[in-house]
Amino acid sequence: MTEQEKGLAQNRERWHLAKVDDNSVKELAKKLDIDYLLAKILLVRNIGTGPYTTVEDFLNPKESLLHDFDGISSKAELEKGVARVLEALKNKETIMINGDPDADGITGATVLVTGLRHLGANVVYEFPIRSREGHGLQVRIIDQVKEMGGKLIITTDCGSKDLNATDYANEKGIDVIITDHHILGNELPKAHALINPNLGEVEHDYFKTLAGASVSLKFMQAVFAAKEQEIPESLLSFMLSVATLGTLSDRMSLLNPMNRIIIQKGIEAIAVTNREGLKALKRVCNEKNKNERII
């Protein structure tokens, strides 16, 4: 066998063509009133093999999932985190947002900053210098908070395994609220509150595959709810827009209906946004395809 023939044989071995029954495809398409090709894709991905209600939930996720935040962490941790933010708002404390220096962390920080500023908070934000400091809660940022007289840091998309940095903040008299979605270690950081869906107590696991930006969004929804305030539609649309960018950039599962509804509403918001930053991103993304429609 020649080298070319070997290469062709290897390529054939890598591909496993899925086969589905044509009658099943037609039945699903008719039952859900969807396109034949979409029905076929659902069956190939084993999404269309369950109860029709499950498939419908996938295609049309419930909008109530946008506002559900109870499973974003354990009840006790969520209550502690929300109470500390309310205390900071009441006392007009400066709140530092320590974001992670990737797209998910940046968008998560954006959610926290815009939400807290709407509530009247004095908010500043910082990110690790990725090339030198890597990721996570930073001693440099803790020292910066101490110098400015701050007493509260909220992380986004990081912190769940930053035990030493959290201990250092505690020594400096600074409370840390960690909002994160990463897997927890054997030992938890001694944070004032740990907002992580891996601590969640709800039956379903919608929250466990959220991006860090969406964890921040859910935490802000809990804060607004505690203040008995609705998030204004324009602000929620912006939060969903940036949470969408964080979710997609972190490649979170789109089998999760909570991610699907966030992204659905986020893309709708991005399509009509007047926010200059988002408009600039759309222009950059469309630069090489000027004749194509901008989302």
C-alpha positions in Angstrom: 0.0 0.0 0.0 1.4 3.4 -1.0 1.6 6.3 1.4 -1.3 8.0 -0.3 -3.4 4.9 0.0 -2.6 4.7 3.7 -3.6 8.3 4.2 -7.0 7.7 2.4 -7.5 4.5 4.5 -6.9 6.5 7.7 -9.3 9.2 6.7 -12.0 6.6 6.0 -11.4 5.1 9.5 -11.9 8.5 11.2 -15.3 9.1 9.6 -18.4 7.2 11.0 -21.4 8.2 9.0 -24.6 8.3 11.1 -27.7 6.6 9.8 -31.2 7.4 10.8 -34.5 6.0 9.7 -36.1 8.2 7.1 -39.6 7.6 8.4 -38.5 8.7 11.9 -37.1 11.9 10.5 -40.4 12.6 8.7 -42.4 11.8 11.8 -40.4 14.1 14.0 -40.5 16.9 11.4 -44.2 16.7 11.1 -44.8 16.3 14.9 -42.7 19.4 15.7 -43.5 21.3 12.5 -39.8 21.8 11.7 -37.7 21.4 8.6 -36.7 17.8 7.5 -33.0 18.6 7.8 -33.3 20.0 11.3 -35.3 16.9 12.4 -32.5 14.7 10.9 -29.8 16.6 12.8 -31.8 16.3 16.1 -32.0 12.5 15.6 -28.4 12.2 14.6 -27.4 14.0 17.8 -29.8 11.8 19.8 -31.8 14.9 20.8 -34.9 13.8 18.9 -35.0 10.3 20.4 -36.4 11.3 23.8 -39.9 12.5 24.7 -41.3 15.2 22.4 -41.5 17.6 25.3 -37.7 17.3 25.8 -37.1 18.1 22.1 -39.5 21.1 22.3 -37.6 22.4 25.4 -34.4 22.1 23.4 -35.8 24.0 20.4 -37.7 26.5 22.4 -36.1 26.8 25.9 -38.4 28.3 28.6 -37.9 32.1 29.0 -38.3 31.6 32.8 -34.8 30.1 32.8 -33.5 33.6 32.1 -34.6 34.7 35.5 -33.9 31.6 37.5 -30.9 32.0 39.9 -31.7 29.7 42.8 -29.2 27.0 41.8 -26.2 29.3 41.1 -24.7 28.1 44.4 -25.8 26.7 47.7 -28.5 28.7 49.4 -26.3 29.6 52.3 -23.4 30.9 50.1 -25.8 32.8 47.8 -27.4 34.5 50.8 -24.1 35.5 52.3 -22.8 36.9 49.0 -26.0 38.9 48.4 -26.0 40.2 52.0 -22.4 41.4 51.7 -23.1 43.3 48.5 -26.1 44.9 50.0 -24.0 45.9 53.0 -21.4 47.4 50.6 -24.1 49.4 48.8 -25.5 50.7 52.0 -22.1 51.8 53.3 -21.0 53.2 49.9 -17.9 51.0 49.9 -15.6 50.8 47.0 -16.0 47.3 45.3 -13.2 45.8 43.3 -14.0 43.4 40.5 -11.1 41.0 39.9 -11.9 39.5 36.5 -10.1 36.7 34.7 -8.1 38.0 31.6 -10.0 36.0 29.0 -13.2 36.7 27.1 -15.4 34.9 29.7 -13.8 36.8 32.6 -13.9 40.1 30.8 -17.6 39.8 30.0 -18.3 38.5 33.5 -16.6 41.6 34.9 -18.7 43.8 32.5 -21.9 42.2 33.9 -20.9 42.9 37.5 -19.6 46.4 36.9 -22.7 47.6 34.9 -25.1 45.9 37.3 -23.5 47.3 40.5 -23.1 50.8 39.0 -26.8 50.8 38.2 -27.4 50.2 41.9 -25.3 53.1 42.8 -22.1 51.3 43.8 -18.6 52.7 43.5 -17.0 50.0 41.4 -13.5 49.6 40.1 -12.1 46.7 38.2 -8.7 45.0 37.4 -7.4 42.0 35.6 -4.3 39.9 36.0 -1.5 40.6 33.5 -1.8 37.3 31.8 1.7 37.1 30.5 3.2 37.5 34.0 0.5 36.7 36.5 -1.6 34.2 34.7 -5.2 33.8 36.0 -7.1 34.2 39.3 -7.3 36.4 42.4 -4.2 38.5 42.5 -2.1 39.6 45.5 -1.3 42.8 43.5 -5.0 43.6 43.2 -5.6 42.8 46.9 -2.8 45.2 47.8 -4.3 47.8 45.5 -7.7 47.4 47.3 -6.0 47.8 50.7 -4.3 51.0 49.6 -7.6 52.5 48.4 -9.3 51.6 51.7 -11.6 49.0 50.1 -13.0 46.1 51.9 -14.6 43.9 49.2 -13.4 42.1 46.2 -15.7 40.1 43.8 -14.0 37.8 41.4 -15.5 36.6 38.2 -14.6 33.4 36.3 -11.9 32.7 38.8 -11.0 32.2 42.5 -12.4 28.7 43.3 -8.9 27.3 43.8 -7.1 30.5 44.9 -6.7 29.4 48.5 -3.6 31.4 49.3 -4.7 34.6 47.7 -8.0 34.4 49.6 -6.2 33.8 52.9 -4.0 36.9 52.1 -7.1 39.0 51.5 -8.6 37.9 54.8 -5.3 38.9 56.6 -5.7 42.3 55.0 -9.2 42.6 56.3 -10.8 42.4 52.8 -13.8 40.2 52.1 -13.8 38.1 48.9 -16.9 37.0 47.1 -15.9 34.4 44.5 -18.1 34.0 41.4 -16.9 31.2 39.3 -17.9 28.2 37.3 -14.7 26.0 37.5 -14.6 22.7 39.2 -13.9 22.9 42.9 -10.8 21.4 44.6 -10.7 19.2 47.6 -10.3 22.3 49.8 -12.4 25.3 49.4 -11.1 28.9 49.7 -12.1 30.7 52.9 -14.0 33.3 51.0 -16.8 35.4 52.5 -19.0 33.7 49.9 -18.4 31.2 47.2 -20.8 31.5 44.3 -20.2 28.4 42.2 -22.9 26.2 40.6 -20.9 23.2 41.6 -22.1 23.9 45.1 -25.7 24.0 43.8 -28.5 22.1 45.6 -31.1 22.0 42.8 -32.1 18.8 41.1 -31.3 19.8 37.5 -27.8 20.7 36.3 -28.6 23.7 34.1 -26.3 25.9 36.2 -23.4 23.5 36.2 -22.6 24.2 32.5 -22.9 28.0 32.7 -20.0 30.2 31.7 -18.4 32.5 34.3 -20.1 35.5 32.8 -23.5 33.8 33.2 -22.7 33.0 36.8 -22.0 36.7 37.3 -25.3 37.5 35.6 -27.3 35.1 37.9 -25.6 36.6 40.9 -26.6 40.1 39.9 -30.1 38.9 39.4 -30.1 37.6 42.9 -28.8 41.0 44.2 -31.5 42.9 42.3 -34.2 40.5 43.6 -33.0 41.1 47.2 -33.3 44.8 46.7 -36.8 44.2 45.2 -35.8 45.9 42.0 -36.2 44.7 38.4 -33.3 44.9 36.1 -34.3 47.4 33.4 -34.8 45.9 30.0 -32.0 47.8 28.4 -29.5 46.8 31.1 -30.7 43.2 31.0 -30.3 43.1 27.2 -26.7 44.4 27.5 -25.9 41.8 30.2 -27.3 39.1 28.1 -25.3 40.3 25.1 -22.0 40.1 26.9 -22.9 36.9 28.8 -23.5 35.4 25.3 -20.0 36.4 24.2 -18.6 34.8 27.3 -20.6 31.6 26.8 -19.7 31.2 23.2 -16.0 32.0 23.8 -15.8 29.5 26.6 -17.5 26.9 24.4 -20.2 26.0 27.0 -22.7 23.3 26.1 -25.6 24.4 23.9 -27.5 21.3 24.9 -28.2 23.2 28.1 -31.5 25.1 27.7 -30.4 27.8 30.1 -27.4 28.5 27.9 -29.6 28.4 24.8 -32.1 30.9 26.0 -29.3 33.3 27.2 -27.6 33.0 23.8 -30.9 33.4 21.9 -31.8 36.6 23.8 -28.2 37.8 23.7 -27.9 37.5 19.9 -31.3 39.2 19.5 -30.0 42.1 21.6 -26.6 42.2 19.8 -28.5 42.4 16.4 -30.2 45.7 17.4 -27.7 47.1 19.9 -26.7 50.8 20.1 -23.8 50.1 22.4 -20.7 51.4 20.6 -18.5 48.6 21.9 -20.7 45.9 20.6 -21.2 47.7 17.3 -17.4 47.9 17.0 -17.1 44.2 17.6 -19.7 43.5 14.9 -17.8 45.7 12.5 -14.5 43.8 13.2 -16.2 40.4 12.9 -17.8 41.4 9.6 -14.7 43.2 8.1 -13.7 40.3 5.8 -17.3 39.6 4.8 -18.6 43.1 4.0 -21.3 41.7 1.7 -22.7 39.4 4.4 -25.4 40.3 6.9 -24.1 41.5 10.3 -25.8 39.7 13.2 
